[in-house]
Each structure stands twice: as structure tokens, then as C-alpha cells.
Amino acid sequence: MTDLAASLPRTSVPSVRTDYLALVRRRRLYSTALIALFVALLAAGFGVADSRNAGGFLDGLSQVLDFPAELVSEAIAKGSALPANLLRYLPALLETINIAAASTLVGALLAVLLSLLSTRGLAPFPRLVPLFRRVMDVMRALPEIVIALVLIFIVGGGPVPAMVAIAFHTAGALGKLFSEVNENADLKPVEGLASVGASWPQRMWLGVIPQVAPNFLSYALLRFEINVRASAILGFVGAGGIGADLRVAMSWGPGRYDAAAAIFLLLFVTIVVLDQMSDRLRRRLVQGA
């Protein structure tokens, strides 16, 4: 032992400290250079976008509150019409919620299948795991509005393009999250079911799904909140729901801002209520409290 210790190189404490401080300085230099590069690219991009804009961003910055002020003032002046407007646009809001709910359900079911096919140790075709993961990457990469615009061009406007677009994107986003949950599942029940001759669907349904179901439902509820907002946005491009009514109300300009304010109020209250409800349900599912 003494010979071995004597043969090891001796490094003094000051030299270790000097090397450590040099490493820290080098990392700070790299970080500063990356931040400077990012800021330069951001400034250059902003300059190009501002030069190609119809009006300069900085020139119009002083008018940023003009539209909200005009909308609120007209809504207050026509406050007596607010209850009627809320009842008028309530069916469109329910359509938006239905679009989000149906697309979340379809997307979540497809995500469960994709997640099981892309999880190592659970997938029936291990060599195809990278393929299924790339499929989910593509599904996440395509924005809902792009898919909806293509479908509107093919099948026309309405809620169907919105449902398909949101479900497609939801399957890719939830599939990634579900696959990460699957990787933490205990494989002993799966191995036990395999030893008695259970098929792959039976092993997944009885050995994996009971373990991961609370987290699956929690992520699905969170995605439902996102899909309600996405469904309202897609209405602007003709995909149905309350977004289409909001586009019409805003396009008419002054004189219809009371209707736009009612729609904004419905959306705000709905999203807040759904956020609170889903947050409580997620806590009960994951924490059991």
C-alpha cells in the first residue's frame, strides 16, 4: 500500500484550485459568448421583421392599448346587452369544449398505443422503437393550425378539421410523455403474465396500464386545458367553435365590440374553471389527496 501511494502523482491543493478556477472562467467565457451570439441573432431577426412589417413596431408601441380600451369602453356602454350576448354565444362555447374533449380522448388513446410501441422493454417490436419515436416527433412538430388549414382546404370548414388537427398533435405530445411514464413501470407483473402465456395486449392491459393510469389521466387532463385554447384559436381560420364567432365580431369593428367582450369573458371564465377543476383532479389522481 505504501509503495502504491508513493507511486501515485501528488497534486498540491493550490494547483487543484488554480485548475478549477481556470475551468470556471472558461465555462463563463463560453456562456457569455453564447448569450452574446443569441442576443445578436435576436436583434438581427427583430430588425429584419420590423423592416418588413407594414408599420414599425416601435412606432406603434404607443397604440398597443388603444384596441383593449375601445373594446372595454364599448362593452361598458352596452352593459345591458351582456347577458344576452353570453347566452347567444354559449352554444358556440360548448362546441369548442366538445371539440377539445373529443380530440383529447382520441389523441390520448392513440398516444397510449404509440407510447407502448416506443418504450424499450415493453414494445413488441424492439427494432421499430426508433421509428415510432420519430413518428411522434413528426406529430408534435406539425402545428395544429397548419394541419387544420390543410384539412379545411380538403374537406371545408367546420369542427372536423379542428378535431383531427388537435387529436393528431395531442397524440404526438402525449405519446412522448406517456412513454417516459412507461419507462418507470415495474416489469415484474409483465414478466409474470408472460410466463403464463399472456399475449402482448393482455400484458400491457393487466401489467402496465394499472401502474401508469393515474399519470396518464393527469397528463390527459393537462392536455385538455391546452386543447380548449387551441380549439378557440383554430376557430379563427374557419374550424368552427367560438373562435369563428370571435373573428366575425372583431372583423365588424366598432359597434360589435360588446359581442367580442362577451366572447372574451366566456373564454376567460371557462379556461379558469377548467384549470381549477383539472388541477384538483390531477392532485387527487397522483397524490391521492
Backbone torsions as a table, in degrees:
resi	resn	phi	psi	omega
1	MET	NA	-40.7	-178.8
2	THR	-65.3	-41.2	178.7
3	ASP	-65.0	-39.0	179.7
4	LEU	-65.3	-42.3	179.1
5	ALA	-66.1	-35.5	-180.0
6	ALA	-70.7	-29.9	-178.6
7	SER	-77.2	-19.8	-179.4
8	LEU	-72.1	143.2	-179.9
9	PRO	-68.2	136.3	179.5
10	ARG	-95.6	127.6	-179.8
11	THR	-117.0	124.3	-178.6
12	SER	-75.1	155.6	-179.8
13	VAL	-62.8	-42.3	178.7
14	PRO	-60.3	-37.5	-179.8
15	SER	-68.5	-38.3	176.7
16	VAL	-62.8	-42.5	179.2
17	ARG	-64.5	-39.8	179.0
18	THR	-64.4	-43.5	178.8
19	ASP	-63.8	-40.2	-179.7
20	TYR	-64.3	-44.9	-179.9
21	LEU	-65.4	-35.2	176.8
22	ALA	-65.4	-39.2	177.8
23	LEU	-65.3	-41.6	178.7
24	VAL	-63.0	-43.7	179.1
25	ARG	-62.9	-39.2	179.6
26	ARG	-64.5	-41.6	179.0
27	ARG	-66.9	-39.3	176.6
28	ARG	-63.7	-37.6	178.8
29	LEU	-64.9	-44.6	178.6
30	TYR	-62.5	-43.4	-179.5
31	SER	-63.5	-42.7	179.0
32	THR	-63.6	-40.6	179.5
33	ALA	-64.5	-41.6	179.5
34	LEU	-65.7	-41.8	179.2
35	ILE	-64.6	-42.0	178.3
36	ALA	-62.6	-40.4	178.2
37	LEU	-64.3	-41.9	179.3
38	PHE	-63.4	-44.4	179.4
39	VAL	-63.7	-40.2	179.2
40	ALA	-63.9	-43.8	177.8
41	LEU	-64.5	-39.6	178.6
42	LEU	-63.5	-44.3	179.4
43	ALA	-65.1	-41.1	179.0
44	ALA	-65.1	-42.1	178.3
45	GLY	-63.8	-40.7	178.1
46	PHE	-64.3	-39.8	179.2
47	GLY	-63.2	-42.8	179.1
48	VAL	-64.6	-45.6	-179.6
49	ALA	-63.9	-40.4	-178.9
50	ASP	-68.1	-35.1	179.8
51	SER	-70.5	-28.8	-179.5
52	ARG	-91.5	-5.8	-180.0
53	ASN	-74.9	154.4	-179.8
54	ALA	-63.3	-36.3	176.6
55	GLY	-134.8	148.9	-178.7
56	GLY	-64.6	141.6	-179.2
57	PHE	-64.9	-45.9	-178.5
58	LEU	-66.8	-33.0	178.9
59	ASP	-68.1	-34.8	-178.9
60	GLY	-92.9	0.7	-177.3
61	LEU	-63.7	-31.5	-179.8
62	SER	-70.4	-15.3	-178.3
63	GLN	-102.8	11.3	-173.1
64	VAL	-64.8	-27.1	-178.4
65	LEU	-97.0	3.6	-177.6
66	ASP	-66.0	-46.8	-179.1
67	PHE	-65.0	-48.8	176.9
68	PRO	-58.9	-38.6	-180.0
69	ALA	-65.2	-41.5	179.5
70	GLU	-66.8	-40.4	179.8
71	LEU	-63.9	-46.5	-178.5
72	VAL	-66.5	-40.6	-179.5
73	SER	-64.3	-40.4	178.8
74	GLU	-70.1	-36.8	177.7
75	ALA	-64.3	-38.9	178.0
76	ILE	-67.8	-41.2	179.9
77	ALA	-63.8	-31.2	179.3
78	LYS	-109.5	39.5	-177.3
79	GLY	-61.2	-28.1	-179.6
80	SER	-66.7	-22.3	-179.5
81	ALA	-88.4	-3.3	-176.2
82	LEU	-62.1	-47.5	179.2
83	PRO	-59.1	-40.6	179.5
84	ALA	-65.1	-39.8	178.4
85	ASN	-66.4	-38.0	178.0
86	LEU	-62.3	-43.2	178.3
87	LEU	-68.4	-32.6	-178.2
88	ARG	-66.5	-40.3	-175.3
89	TYR	-98.0	3.0	178.4
90	LEU	-62.9	-43.2	177.0
91	PRO	-59.1	-38.1	177.7
92	ALA	-65.8	-35.9	176.8
93	LEU	-65.0	-41.6	178.1
94	LEU	-63.4	-35.7	176.3
95	GLU	-64.2	-40.5	177.9
96	THR	-62.5	-43.8	179.1
97	ILE	-64.6	-39.5	178.5
98	ASN	-64.8	-39.9	177.4
99	ILE	-61.2	-45.4	-179.9
100	ALA	-64.7	-42.0	-178.1
101	ALA	-66.5	-45.9	-178.9
102	ALA	-65.2	-43.2	-179.6
103	SER	-67.6	-35.1	177.1
104	THR	-66.1	-41.9	179.7
105	LEU	-63.7	-48.2	-179.3
106	VAL	-65.5	-44.8	179.7
107	GLY	-63.3	-38.9	-179.8
108	ALA	-67.0	-41.3	178.5
109	LEU	-63.8	-42.5	176.7
110	LEU	-66.2	-35.2	179.1
111	ALA	-66.1	-36.6	177.6
112	VAL	-59.9	-46.6	180.0
113	LEU	-63.7	-45.8	-179.1
114	LEU	-64.5	-36.6	-179.4
115	SER	-67.6	-38.4	178.5
116	LEU	-69.5	-33.8	179.5
117	LEU	-76.4	-16.3	-176.5
118	SER	-112.5	14.3	179.3
119	THR	-106.3	121.9	179.3
120	ARG	-66.0	136.5	-177.1
121	GLY	94.3	-17.6	178.7
122	LEU	-118.5	-27.0	-174.3
123	ALA	-65.8	136.9	177.6
124	PRO	-73.6	-21.1	179.0
125	PHE	-124.1	84.7	-174.4
126	PRO	-57.7	-32.6	-178.6
127	ARG	-70.0	-20.0	-178.6
128	LEU	-94.7	3.4	179.3
129	VAL	-57.6	-47.8	177.5
130	PRO	-59.6	-35.1	179.8
131	LEU	-63.9	-46.7	-179.9
132	PHE	-66.4	-33.3	176.8
133	ARG	-67.6	-38.4	177.5
134	ARG	-68.7	-33.6	176.3
135	VAL	-61.6	-44.0	178.1
136	MET	-66.3	-34.4	176.4
137	ASP	-61.5	-43.2	179.1
138	VAL	-65.0	-41.0	-179.3
139	MET	-65.2	-34.4	177.3
140	ARG	-76.3	-30.5	-174.0
141	ALA	-74.1	-27.6	-178.3
142	LEU	-81.8	118.1	178.9
143	PRO	-66.2	150.2	-179.7
144	GLU	-59.3	-38.9	-175.3
145	ILE	-66.4	-33.4	178.1
146	VAL	-67.6	-45.3	178.6
147	ILE	-63.2	-42.0	-179.4
148	ALA	-64.0	-41.0	179.3
149	LEU	-62.8	-40.9	178.3
150	VAL	-64.6	-43.5	-179.0
151	LEU	-68.8	-35.6	177.3
152	ILE	-64.1	-38.0	177.4
153	PHE	-64.9	-32.2	-176.2
154	ILE	-85.9	-50.9	-172.2
155	VAL	-109.3	-3.9	-179.3
156	GLY	92.0	172.7	-178.1
157	GLY	-73.4	168.2	-179.7
158	GLY	133.3	-179.2	-177.0
159	PRO	-74.4	-21.0	-176.1
160	VAL	-63.2	-47.4	177.4
161	PRO	-58.3	-38.1	178.6
162	ALA	-64.9	-43.4	-179.5
163	MET	-62.8	-45.3	-178.6
164	VAL	-65.5	-43.9	-178.3
165	ALA	-63.0	-46.0	-178.4
166	ILE	-69.1	-40.0	179.4
167	ALA	-64.2	-38.9	179.5
168	PHE	-62.4	-49.1	-179.8
169	HIS	-68.2	-37.0	179.5
170	THR	-63.3	-39.9	179.9
171	ALA	-61.5	-40.5	179.3
172	GLY	-70.2	-41.5	-178.3
173	ALA	-69.8	-47.4	-179.3
174	LEU	-71.5	-32.0	178.5
175	GLY	-59.8	-38.9	177.1
176	LYS	-64.4	-45.7	179.8
177	LEU	-66.9	-41.1	-179.5
178	PHE	-64.9	-38.2	-179.7
179	SER	-64.6	-34.9	176.7
180	GLU	-67.6	-35.6	175.9
181	VAL	-67.1	-40.6	-178.9
182	ASN	-61.7	-32.3	-177.9
183	GLU	-65.5	-20.3	178.7
184	ASN	-95.5	3.7	-179.5
185	ALA	-74.1	146.8	177.6
186	ASP	-76.1	126.7	-175.7
187	LEU	-87.9	-4.9	-178.4
188	LYS	-63.0	-44.7	176.4
189	PRO	-61.3	-35.8	178.9
190	VAL	-65.5	-43.8	179.0
191	GLU	-65.3	-37.2	177.8
192	GLY	-65.2	-41.5	177.5
193	LEU	-66.9	-36.4	178.5
194	ALA	-65.6	-33.7	-178.1
195	SER	-68.5	-22.3	179.0
196	VAL	-101.3	11.0	173.2
197	GLY	89.8	19.3	179.4
198	ALA	-71.0	144.9	178.1
199	SER	-75.9	170.7	-178.9
200	TRP	-61.5	-46.5	176.8
201	PRO	-59.6	-37.9	178.4
202	GLN	-66.4	-39.9	178.5
203	ARG	-64.5	-40.1	179.7
204	MET	-69.6	-43.6	-175.2
205	TRP	-69.9	-38.3	-176.0
206	LEU	-97.1	-26.0	-174.7
207	GLY	-104.2	-26.5	-175.0
208	VAL	-110.8	-49.4	-174.8
209	ILE	-56.4	-43.5	178.1
210	PRO	-59.2	-29.8	179.7
211	GLN	-75.1	-39.1	-170.7
212	VAL	-101.4	-5.2	-175.1
213	ALA	-57.1	-44.1	178.9
214	PRO	-58.7	-43.7	178.3
215	ASN	-68.5	-36.3	176.4
216	PHE	-59.8	-48.4	-179.0
217	LEU	-64.6	-36.7	178.9
218	SER	-63.4	-46.6	178.6
219	TYR	-66.2	-36.4	179.8
220	ALA	-65.8	-38.6	176.8
221	LEU	-65.2	-41.2	177.1
222	LEU	-62.4	-39.7	178.9
223	ARG	-68.8	-31.8	177.7
224	PHE	-61.1	-40.4	176.0
225	GLU	-58.9	-45.7	-179.5
226	ILE	-63.7	-39.0	-176.6
227	ASN	-70.5	-28.4	175.7
228	VAL	-62.8	-45.2	177.9
229	ARG	-66.1	-40.7	179.3
230	ALA	-64.4	-37.7	178.9
231	SER	-64.5	-39.7	177.8
232	ALA	-65.8	-39.1	-179.9
233	ILE	-67.1	-40.1	-178.3
234	LEU	-66.3	-21.0	175.8
235	GLY	-61.5	-25.8	178.9
236	PHE	-65.2	-25.6	-178.9
237	VAL	-101.3	13.9	175.4
238	GLY	94.6	19.9	-178.1
239	ALA	-95.2	20.0	174.4
240	GLY	81.3	177.9	179.6
241	GLY	84.6	-171.4	-175.1
242	ILE	-71.9	-19.2	177.6
243	GLY	-62.8	-35.1	178.1
244	ALA	-65.7	-41.1	177.5
245	ASP	-66.1	-36.1	178.0
246	LEU	-66.0	-39.3	178.1
247	ARG	-62.8	-42.7	179.8
248	VAL	-64.8	-44.5	-178.3
249	ALA	-63.4	-39.2	-179.2
250	MET	-75.9	-31.5	-178.8
251	SER	-70.2	-25.9	177.3
252	TRP	-72.0	-23.5	177.4
253	GLY	78.3	-155.0	-179.4
254	PRO	-54.7	138.7	-175.2
255	GLY	108.1	-23.3	177.1
256	ARG	-122.4	10.1	-178.7
257	TYR	-68.6	-22.3	175.7
258	ASP	-65.7	-35.4	175.9
259	ALA	-68.8	-41.8	177.7
260	ALA	-62.4	-39.3	178.5
261	ALA	-64.5	-39.2	177.7
262	ALA	-63.3	-40.1	179.0
263	ILE	-66.9	-43.2	177.2
264	PHE	-58.9	-41.9	-179.0
265	LEU	-65.3	-42.6	177.5
266	LEU	-61.2	-45.0	179.5
267	LEU	-63.8	-42.9	-178.6
268	PHE	-62.6	-48.5	-178.9
269	VAL	-63.9	-41.9	-178.8
270	THR	-63.1	-45.8	-178.0
271	ILE	-66.4	-39.4	178.4
272	VAL	-64.0	-45.0	-179.7
273	VAL	-63.9	-44.8	179.2
274	LEU	-64.3	-38.0	177.4
275	ASP	-60.9	-45.7	-178.5
276	GLN	-66.7	-44.1	-179.4
277	MET	-64.6	-47.5	-178.6
278	SER	-67.2	-32.9	178.4
279	ASP	-64.3	-43.3	177.8
280	ARG	-65.9	-41.7	-180.0
281	LEU	-65.7	-37.8	178.9
282	ARG	-65.0	-40.1	179.2
283	ARG	-64.6	-39.3	-179.8
284	ARG	-69.5	-35.0	-179.6
285	LEU	-70.5	-44.8	-174.3
286	VAL	-83.6	-43.4	-175.3
287	GLN	-98.2	-16.9	-178.5
288	GLY	71.4	25.1	-179.8
289	ALA	-135.2	NA	NA
